[in-house]
Amino acid sequence: MKRNNHIKTISPVGKKESKNKVEGDVADWNNIDDLIADIRQTPLSKSEVGAVHVAIAEAYLDVTNNILAHYKQSLEETVREWKKLDEMRKNFDEKYNLAKVRLSLSSK
């Protein structure tokens, strides 16, 4: 049996630059799927199969970590915006209450 050593190497996953990070991660999942398809067509020894499984697990972990990092960053940005809005609401309430006091004093 002739060995086929034309397995794609795993490129750094999740390093694509795109406007929408999740789209880049979807492409990374497709890259992993292509890699798995290539591996299924290649005869490997047991040790090579084990090494491939480890490499695939690392690739999945990288992609998952990148997706989680994206959502964490998005959540942090949302929290910052909420804090800004809350501060604006507090400032408005303070000015509104002062205006009500002034109005009540001027009407007396």
Secondary structure, DSSP 8 states (H G I E B T S, - for coil): ------------TT----SSHHHHHHHHHHHHHHHHHHHHTS---HHHHHHHHHHHHHHHHHHHHHHHHHHHHHHHHHHHHHHHHHHHHHHHHHHHHHHHHHHHHHT-
